[in-house]
Amino acid sequence: MRNLLQSSNSTAIEDGGGGISGYSHRLYGWLLECHGFWHNSALIFASAAFVLYLAFQAKRSYRKLSIGRSYIINSYYGIVWSVSLLNLAWCALQTWECTPGKESAWNILSLFTTSGMLFLEVSLIAFLLQGNYATGLDALARTFAISGLVVCVDIFLKAIYVFGFGIPIFIENEDQAHPVKWGLWVLHKLLLTAVYGLILFMYHSKWRERLPARPAFHKYVVIMFSINAAALFACGLTGNGAGFGFWLYDTTVICYHAFYLPLLYVTFLADFFQEDDLNLENVYYSEMKDAGFFDADWD
């Protein structure tokens, strides 16, 4: 009987040790495998920090949304929340990309995450091209209809590439450069770079009055043009087998998934939640004056 008890205790200790060891191994793999510690940790911590910020501000934001009653801001805030949670899952599950049997799950998660972020990009571009903050259900329906159409086409094409032709557009692997895959990404980044470049041109032309006068929007366009231009250059290099190109592309992916949503929030939503209506009007007037939009009145 004593031997049986000793044997049972020994087995329990071994199982517990094995459980701890298994947990440590999974944690090690979660943070270090696939792309490495710095890549995984930068994505996880940045995306988690933004979701926590949204959570801490949720009560105050809900109160402001209830008072403001802006259909566009309310809808946009809800979409930002949804995409932020998707992006957090994408960042936290990086090991799926390198795990056998998880390729389909990773492709589906990547497809919906990137499409959600693209929806935010396209809708904000639509707001920019409308010249100012749009209001009303008509503006909301028009903007989201355009964004939804673009994103549906994007999802359809990417789904055909991934699940129809087996092109691994969401699998980052510099050792197996896929010319068709990088060619598709070159086309994707070229379109985005061209759109942001066109908006930048408008800001420095006689058509600048058609765009919002706020410098924050101009800075947003400059940043997005720069990151898409860098990604375009990186995809072109990687498609030709250059190792530096893959490193640069990976850097742009980290920057995009870690910082795009906070950038969008600061550009489009932060003032709405942080300023009173009167103060907000004063801020906009001051920014327009600094941008030189009232210089003609003094001539």
C-alpha positions in Angstrom: 0.0 0.0 0.0 2.8 2.4 0.9 4.6 1.6 -2.4 1.4 2.3 -4.3 1.0 5.7 -2.6 4.6 6.6 -3.3 4.2 5.6 -6.9 1.0 7.7 -7.2 2.7 10.7 -5.7 5.7 10.3 -8.0 3.4 10.1 -11.0 1.5 13.2 -10.0 4.7 15.2 -9.5 6.0 14.1 -12.9 2.7 15.0 -14.5 2.7 18.4 -12.9 6.3 19.0 -13.9 5.4 17.9 -17.4 2.5 20.3 -17.4 4.7 23.2 -16.3 7.3 22.2 -18.9 4.6 22.0 -21.6 3.2 25.4 -20.7 6.7 26.9 -20.7 7.4 25.4 -24.1 4.1 26.8 -25.5 4.9 30.2 -24.1 8.4 30.0 -25.5 7.0 29.0 -28.9 4.3 31.8 -28.8 6.9 34.5 -28.3 10.0 33.2 -30.0 9.1 30.8 -32.8 8.2 31.7 -36.4 9.4 35.3 -36.7 11.3 35.8 -33.5 10.9 37.6 -30.2 11.1 41.2 -31.3 8.7 40.7 -34.2 6.1 38.9 -32.1 6.4 41.0 -29.0 6.2 44.3 -30.9 3.0 43.3 -32.6 1.4 41.7 -29.5 2.3 44.5 -27.0 1.4 47.4 -29.4 -2.0 45.9 -30.4 -2.8 44.9 -26.9 -1.9 48.3 -25.5 -4.3 50.0 -28.0 -7.2 47.6 -27.1 -6.6 48.3 -23.4 -6.7 52.0 -24.1 -10.0 51.7 -25.9 -11.3 49.6 -23.0 -10.3 52.2 -20.4 -11.8 55.0 -22.4 -15.0 53.0 -23.3 -17.3 54.5 -20.7 -16.3 58.1 -21.4 -16.4 57.4 -25.2 -19.9 55.9 -24.9 -21.1 59.0 -23.0 -19.7 61.3 -25.7 -21.1 59.3 -28.5 -24.6 59.4 -26.9 -24.4 63.2 -26.6 -22.9 63.8 -30.0 -25.2 61.5 -32.0 -23.0 61.5 -35.0 -23.9 58.5 -37.2 -20.5 58.5 -38.9 -18.4 58.8 -35.7 -20.6 56.1 -33.9 -20.3 53.7 -36.8 -16.6 54.4 -37.2 -15.9 53.9 -33.5 -17.6 50.5 -33.6 -15.6 49.4 -36.6 -12.4 50.5 -35.0 -13.2 48.4 -32.0 -14.0 45.3 -34.2 -10.9 45.7 -36.3 -8.7 46.3 -33.2 -9.9 43.0 -31.7 -9.3 41.2 -35.0 -5.8 42.8 -35.3 -5.0 41.7 -31.7 -5.9 38.1 -32.5 -3.8 38.3 -35.7 -0.8 39.7 -33.8 -1.2 37.2 -30.9 -1.5 34.1 -33.2 1.6 34.7 -35.3 2.8 31.1 -34.7 -0.1 29.8 -36.8 1.7 31.0 -39.8 4.5 28.5 -39.2 2.4 25.7 -37.7 1.6 22.7 -39.9 -2.2 22.3 -40.2 -2.9 25.9 -39.3 -2.4 27.4 -42.7 -6.1 27.6 -43.6 -7.0 29.2 -40.2 -4.1 31.7 -40.6 -5.2 32.6 -44.1 -8.8 33.2 -43.0 -7.7 35.3 -40.0 -5.3 37.3 -42.2 -7.9 37.8 -44.9 -10.5 39.3 -42.6 -7.9 41.3 -40.5 -6.3 43.0 -43.5 -9.7 43.5 -45.1 -11.0 45.2 -42.0 -8.0 47.5 -41.9 -8.4 48.2 -45.6 -12.0 49.2 -45.0 -10.9 51.8 -42.5 -8.3 53.1 -44.9 -10.7 53.4 -47.8 -13.5 54.9 -45.7 -11.1 57.6 -44.3 -9.9 58.3 -47.9 -13.6 58.8 -48.8 -14.0 61.3 -46.0 -10.9 63.1 -47.1 -12.1 63.4 -50.7 -15.5 64.8 -49.4 -13.6 67.8 -48.1 -14.6 67.7 -44.5 -16.4 65.8 -41.8 -19.4 64.4 -43.5 -22.6 64.2 -41.6 -26.0 62.4 -41.9 -27.1 59.0 -43.0 -26.7 59.8 -46.7 -23.0 60.5 -46.3 -22.6 57.5 -44.1 -24.3 55.2 -46.6 -22.4 56.7 -49.5 -19.0 56.4 -47.8 -19.5 52.9 -46.5 -21.0 51.7 -49.8 -17.8 52.7 -51.6 -15.6 51.2 -48.9 -17.6 48.0 -48.8 -17.5 47.6 -52.5 -13.7 48.0 -52.6 -13.2 45.6 -49.7 -15.5 43.0 -51.1 -13.6 43.0 -54.4 -10.3 42.8 -52.4 -11.6 39.8 -50.3 -12.9 38.1 -53.5 -9.6 38.4 -55.3 -7.4 37.4 -52.4 -9.6 34.4 -51.6 -9.2 33.2 -55.2 -5.4 33.7 -55.0 -5.1 31.9 -51.7 -7.8 29.1 -51.8 -8.2 28.8 -55.6 -4.6 29.0 -56.9 -2.8 28.3 -53.7 -0.7 31.5 -53.8 0.6 32.0 -50.2 0.1 35.8 -50.1 -0.2 35.7 -46.3 2.8 33.5 -45.6 6.0 35.4 -45.1 9.0 33.3 -46.1 12.0 34.8 -47.7 13.5 31.4 -48.4 10.7 30.5 -50.9 10.3 33.7 -52.8 7.1 33.4 -54.9 7.2 35.8 -58.0 3.4 35.8 -58.5 2.8 36.5 -54.8 5.1 39.4 -54.7 3.8 40.7 -58.0 0.3 40.8 -56.5 1.6 42.7 -53.5 3.4 45.1 -55.8 0.1 45.8 -57.6 -1.7 46.2 -54.2 0.8 48.6 -52.8 1.1 50.5 -56.0 -2.6 51.3 -56.0 -2.5 52.5 -52.4 0.6 54.6 -53.0 -0.9 56.2 -56.1 -4.1 57.1 -54.1 -2.2 58.7 -51.3 0.2 60.4 -53.7 -2.8 61.9 -55.5 -4.2 63.3 -52.3 -0.8 64.7 -51.4 -0.7 66.4 -54.9 -4.1 67.9 -54.2 -2.9 69.3 -50.9 -0.2 71.2 -52.7 -2.3 72.3 -55.7 -5.2 74.6 -56.4 -7.6 71.8 -55.3 -6.5 71.8 -51.7 -9.6 73.7 -50.7 -11.6 70.5 -51.6 -9.7 68.7 -48.8 -9.9 69.1 -45.0 -7.8 72.1 -43.8 -6.6 70.2 -40.7 -2.8 69.5 -40.7 -3.5 66.3 -38.8 -5.1 64.9 -42.0 -2.2 66.0 -44.1 0.3 64.3 -41.7 -1.8 61.1 -41.9 -1.6 61.1 -45.7 2.2 61.7 -45.6 2.7 58.8 -43.2 0.5 56.4 -45.2 2.1 57.4 -48.5 5.6 56.8 -47.0 4.8 53.4 -45.5 3.0 52.2 -48.7 5.9 53.5 -50.9 8.4 51.7 -48.6 6.3 48.5 -48.8 6.0 48.8 -52.6 9.8 49.1 -52.9 10.3 46.2 -50.5 7.9 43.9 -52.4 9.7 44.7 -55.6 13.1 43.9 -54.1 11.8 40.7 -52.5 10.3 39.5 -55.7 13.7 39.7 -57.2 15.3 37.7 -54.4 16.9 40.5 -52.3 17.1 39.7 -48.6 17.0 43.3 -47.6 13.7 43.7 -49.4 12.1 41.0 -47.2 13.5 42.7 -44.0 12.1 46.0 -45.1 8.7 44.4 -46.0 8.6 42.7 -42.6 9.3 46.1 -40.9 6.5 47.8 -42.8 4.1 45.0 -41.8 5.1 45.5 -38.1 4.6 49.2 -38.3 1.3 48.9 -40.1 -0.3 46.4 -37.7 1.2 47.9 -34.6 0.6 51.6 -35.3 -2.0 52.1 -38.0 -5.1 51.9 -35.7 -3.6 54.3 -33.1 -2.7 56.7 -35.9 -6.2 56.5 -37.4 -7.7 57.0 -33.9 -5.6 60.1 -33.2 -6.3 61.5 -36.6 -10.0 61.0 -36.8 -11.6 60.2 -33.5 -9.4 61.6 -30.6 -10.5 65.2 -30.9 -14.2 64.2 -30.9 -13.8 62.4 -27.6 -11.3 64.7 -25.8 -12.7 68.2 -26.7 -15.9 70.0 -25.9 -17.8 71.3 -28.9 -16.7 75.0 -28.4 -13.1 74.0 -27.8 -13.1 71.7 -30.8 -14.3 74.5 -33.1 -11.5 76.7 -31.7 -8.9 74.0 -32.3 -10.1 73.6 -35.9 -10.1 77.3 -36.5 -6.5 77.6 -35.1 -5.3 74.7 -37.3 -6.9 76.3 -40.4 -5.3 79.6 -39.6 -1.9 78.0 -39.1 -2.3 76.2 -42.4 -2.7 79.6 -44.2 -6.3 79.2 -45.2 -7.3 82.7 -44.1 -4.3 84.5 -45.5 -6.4 85.7 -48.5 -8.8 87.6 -46.1 -6.0 89.8 -45.0 -4.8 90.8 -48.5 
